[in-house]
Amino acid sequence: MTARSESPPSGDVALDVRDLRMRYGTKDVLKGVSFTAQRGEVVALLGPNGAGKTTTIEILEGFRMRSAGEVSVLGQDPAHGDEAWRARLGVVLQSWRDHGRWRVRDLLGYLARFYTPYSTAEVSRPWDVDELIKVVGLAEQSRAKVQTLSGGQRRRLDVAIGIVGRPELVFLDEPTAGFDPHARREFHDLVHRLADFENTTVLLTTHDLDEAEKLADRILVLDGGEIVANGSADQLARELTTQAEVRWTSGGHRNVHAVAEGDPTEFVRRLLASDLGVTELEVRRASLEDTYMSLVHRAETYQPGSDDAGAARADQAGADHGETDQDQAGPGPDEGGRTDQDRAEQNEGVQS
Ligand SMILES: Nc1ncnc2c1ncn2[C@@H]1O[C@H](COP(=O)(O)OP(=O)(O)OP(=O)(O)O)[C@@H](O)[C@H]1O
């Protein structure tokens, strides 16, 4: 591993990842991933199955050796992290099935004791077990055997185990998989509490865009081995998909027009000024899900040298030129950039 070539991160930086690369055999899974996370920041790592999220987290936790790149986790290279450094981290893995015969409180109490030597003037370790049990919503199950817990309760226990040492940085790999909406909301409150009151940095992976939007200060989208987006949910929706959909009814037909770039106001103004007899006008901004899908789609179809790239571009061109009758009847020129899905919706709108 090379020495750090740039200045070390400031004390407010919990995670500093530069040009991280990971190769399994001949397969490059991470191709130069760079990002930082500040103390107290909640960062969500999104990406399709197999994008390399778990690999990234495992490298940052020190469980997996990277192929190349520079990584600093709480000021330490995880490849050389000692016990004292590890005590400052919390880890919640995807699945963990063990200690079934232990009772919830006994297990947490047992694990908590390992953190006592790592208590500092700034951070008192471990977490008081009874308080922690309340915080994660397991007070009623405190005396229950772990094997009797439901899936959601079990996941809460996983989280409790991950934070019992009052970590400064928590890695959560798909923490709410299997949660019901109530448990999910309680978990979100817990993450906010960790970040806001304990100044804990949280790096979580999720497939739930709604969750990423609600929880994360910043969203990283990993695809094709690279970070293809990095920003708040609002920034991603604003900067990456400027697309909006204008829907209206005229002459008994539903219509959809995708405004790919800029402000839909001008289109709407022309629409209303036209003699189309417009009713039920609705302007819908791209959601985070739209943004995410278009990002991943873009990253997957536009890889240089990929056999699919030409076909994908041809598809895109087809979509751009695939004007429907309704487009021609519309109030102005097509802003272009529609996807196949948009086109399908348009056709559906025209025919309905
Ligand atoms: N130990 C390993 N040996 C070889 N290949 C691996 C190994 N671990 C992961 N991979 C491969 O690396 C890629 C990234 O896997 P990873 O588990 O990091 O993705 P992920 O983004 O977490 O996926 P998911 O959303 O499905 O959990 C996948 O193609 C996977 O098959």
The ligand as an SDF file (V2000), in Angstrom:
LIG
                    3D

 31 33  0  0  0  0  0  0  0  0999 V2000
  -15.1640  -13.3470   -2.2060 N   0  0  0  0  0  0  0  0  0  0  0  0
  -15.4880  -13.0760   -3.4680 C   0  0  0  0  0  0  0  0  0  0  0  0
  -14.8700  -13.6910   -4.4840 N   0  0  0  0  0  0  0  0  0  0  0  0
  -15.1690  -13.4130   -5.7740 C   0  0  0  0  0  0  0  0  0  0  0  0
  -16.1070  -12.5340   -6.1590 N   0  0  0  0  0  0  0  0  0  0  0  0
  -16.7860  -11.9000   -5.1790 C   0  0  0  0  0  0  0  0  0  0  0  0
  -16.5020  -12.1420   -3.7940 C   0  0  0  0  0  0  0  0  0  0  0  0
  -17.3300  -11.3280   -3.0640 N   0  0  0  0  0  0  0  0  0  0  0  0
  -18.0730  -10.6530   -3.9520 C   0  0  0  0  0  0  0  0  0  0  0  0
  -17.7490  -10.9750   -5.2150 N   0  0  0  0  0  0  0  0  0  0  0  0
  -18.3260  -10.4090   -6.4420 C   0  0  0  0  0  0  0  0  0  0  0  0
  -18.1130   -9.0170   -6.4150 O   0  0  0  0  0  0  0  0  0  0  0  0
  -19.2560   -8.3290   -6.9150 C   0  0  0  0  0  0  0  0  0  0  0  0
  -19.7230   -7.3340   -5.8630 C   0  0  0  0  0  0  0  0  0  0  0  0
  -20.2860   -8.0420   -4.7760 O   0  0  0  0  0  0  0  0  0  0  0  0
  -20.8740   -7.2740   -3.4990 P   0  0  0  0  0  0  0  0  0  0  0  0
  -21.3930   -8.3220   -2.5870 O   0  0  0  0  0  0  0  0  0  0  0  0
  -19.8440   -6.3470   -2.9700 O   0  0  0  0  0  0  0  0  0  0  0  0
  -22.0490   -6.4460   -4.1640 O   0  0  0  0  0  0  0  0  0  0  0  0
  -23.2740   -5.6760   -3.4780 P   0  0  0  0  0  0  0  0  0  0  0  0
  -23.3610   -4.3450   -4.1460 O   0  0  0  0  0  0  0  0  0  0  0  0
  -23.1190   -5.6610   -1.9970 O   0  0  0  0  0  0  0  0  0  0  0  0
  -24.4930   -6.5920   -3.9160 O   0  0  0  0  0  0  0  0  0  0  0  0
  -25.9420   -6.8380   -3.2080 P   0  0  0  0  0  0  0  0  0  0  0  0
  -26.7380   -5.6040   -3.4100 O   0  0  0  0  0  0  0  0  0  0  0  0
  -26.4690   -7.9930   -4.0060 O   0  0  0  0  0  0  0  0  0  0  0  0
  -25.6990   -7.1790   -1.7590 O   0  0  0  0  0  0  0  0  0  0  0  0
  -20.2700   -9.3880   -7.2870 C   0  0  0  0  0  0  0  0  0  0  0  0
  -20.1660   -9.6350   -8.6590 O   0  0  0  0  0  0  0  0  0  0  0  0
  -19.8340  -10.6080   -6.5000 C   0  0  0  0  0  0  0  0  0  0  0  0
  -20.1600  -11.7860   -7.1880 O   0  0  0  0  0  0  0  0  0  0  0  0
  1  2  1  0
  2  3  1  0
  2  7  2  0
  3  4  2  0
  4  5  1  0
  5  6  2  0
  6  7  1  0
  6 10  1  0
  7  8  1  0
  8  9  2  0
  9 10  1  0
 10 11  1  0
 11 12  1  0
 11 30  1  0
 12 13  1  0
 13 14  1  0
 13 28  1  0
 14 15  1  0
 15 16  1  0
 16 17  2  0
 16 18  1  0
 16 19  1  0
 19 20  1  0
 20 21  2  0
 20 22  1  0
 20 23  1  0
 23 24  1  0
 24 25  2  0
 24 26  1  0
 24 27  1  0
 28 29  1  0
 28 30  1  0
 30 31  1  0
M  END
$$$$
